[in-house]
Amino acid sequence: MKTFPKSLSEKLHQREQNSALRKLPVSNTLIDFASNDYLGFAKNETIFNQTHQFLLDNKLLVNGASGSRLISGNHILYPITEDIIAQFHLSEAALIFNSGYDANVGFLSAVPQRNDIVLYDELCHASLRDGIQMSNAKAYKFAHNDYEDLNRILQKHTSNIPTPASIYIVSESVFSMDGDSPNIEQLVQLSQKYGCFLVIDEAHSVGVFGDKGEGFVQSLQHHENVFARIITFGKGLGCHGAAILGSAELKNYLINFSRSFIYTTGLSPHSVATILIAYQQLSSEKKTLEQLKNNILFFNQQKIQLGLKPLFVFSKSAIQCAIIPGNNNVKAIASQLQEKGFDVKPILSPTVPEGQERLRICLHSYNTEKEISEVLQLLSAFLF
């Protein structure tokens, strides 16, 4: 009896030969410059305790949803939390999904139809690309944050698109592997000029941008010009799940046609209660939000002073990436930083294109200026 297919073994061997084999990391006590817990909410005892007390007070003493939301899993916390999320983000409606991946795949596999066209930024997250591949629509990528290229593609395809087909433009408010942001104003102008539907993944901007952590699009007051915003709770809110923001009609459509929503067990009351309490905490954590913004500013100032700016992708977000080509090279630098007590992770090809390997440094409200200075000084010493 064969124990494992030879073709799969060969693929694993090839990854190992390229120094690109993924392994699950072990838990550590290093200074955190790796997680997406930008505000420290994942470790916030107040959120933990208030969530537990909320469940006790409301006699929600159950461990699971017990089924999909269309069968038995649509417990009372779902509509309450979705209403709060919609109000917070100034959206007509919100629909909670089990994860950001589920939300992106569920939206893009269900909404664009045959004869529709999807135009997406070439650096869009894998979950967006997977959803696009599952769609019956035609899809074309445009150069990263290049709106002349997007305009050229729009001109090419809008003239011969059949009625009543639609065009969807898909981008992110903070790109997860670069930390940079699009020009939302230009995306809005192009979508309005050509009658397109604009879709923005806000996973890494909620809790980071805006006076209340409301996200990039809303902070620029363009939320009404975006057809759908996908927000996730596993980053700035420190818990789990995601939501799609849009019209009540879009919510109704997704409930009926989004397979990753329909055919999965709902989140437990505890998970949804954590989302609810995290939003309440976000509204009262102005000092924490300001500290994160200050740390981002301080990091950018320090990398200029140390002559490191040319290595980094331009970013005003909590994600800061230093390009260090070569899997072995970037892994070696990351290991040296980890040996000095800093949890900085290398991002290898094929996760990013070959030659674009990088250190991905995530900033948090709880990082100190001393820690930021030290990690950048060490990086400078190891590189130069």
Stockholm file with secondary structure:
# STOCKHOLM 1.0

chainA/1-384         MKTFPKSLSEKLHQREQNSALRKLPVSNTLIDFASNDYLGFAKNETIFNQTHQFLLDNKLLVNGASGSRLISGNHILYPITEDIIAQFHLSEAALIFNSGYDANVGFLSAVPQRNDIVLYDELCHASLRDGIQMSNAKAYKFAHNDYEDLNRILQKHTSNIPTPASIYIVSESVFSMDGDSPNIEQLVQLSQKYGCFLVIDEAHSVGVFGDKGEGFVQSLQHHENVFARIITFGKGLGCHGAAILGSAELKNYLINFSRSFIYTTGLSPHSVATILIAYQQLSSEKKTLEQLKNNILFFNQQKIQLGLKPLFVFSKSAIQCAIIPGNNNVKAIASQLQEKGFDVKPILSPTVPEGQERLRICLHSYNTEKEISEVLQLLSAFLF
#=GR chainA/1-384 SS CCSSCHHHHHHHHHHHHTTCCCCCCCCCCSEESSCSCTTSGGGCHHHHHHHHHHHHHTTCCCSSCCSBTTTTCCCTHHHHHHHHHHHHTTCSEEEEESSHHHHHHHHHHHSSCTTCEEEEETTCCHHHHHHHHHSSSEEEEECTTCHHHHHHHHHHHHTSCCTTCCEEEEEESSCTTTCCCCCHHHHHHHHHHTTCEEEEECTTTTTTSSTTSCCHHHHTTCGGGCSEEEEESSSTTSSCCEEEEECHHHHHHHHHHCHHHHTSBCCCHHHHHHHHHHHHHHHTCHHHHHHHHHHHHHHHHHHHHTTCGGGBCCCSSSEEEEECCSHHHHHHHHHHHHHTTEECEEECTTTSCTTCCEEEEECCTTCCHHHHHHHHHHHHHHHC
#=GC SS_cons         CCSSCHHHHHHHHHHHHTTCCCCCCCCCCSEESSCSCTTSGGGCHHHHHHHHHHHHHTTCCCSSCCSBTTTTCCCTHHHHHHHHHHHHTTCSEEEEESSHHHHHHHHHHHSSCTTCEEEEETTCCHHHHHHHHHSSSEEEEECTTCHHHHHHHHHHHHTSCCTTCCEEEEEESSCTTTCCCCCHHHHHHHHHHTTCEEEEECTTTTTTSSTTSCCHHHHTTCGGGCSEEEEESSSTTSSCCEEEEECHHHHHHHHHHCHHHHTSBCCCHHHHHHHHHHHHHHHTCHHHHHHHHHHHHHHHHHHHHTTCGGGBCCCSSSEEEEECCSHHHHHHHHHHHHHTTEECEEECTTTSCTTCCEEEEECCTTCCHHHHHHHHHHHHHHHC
//
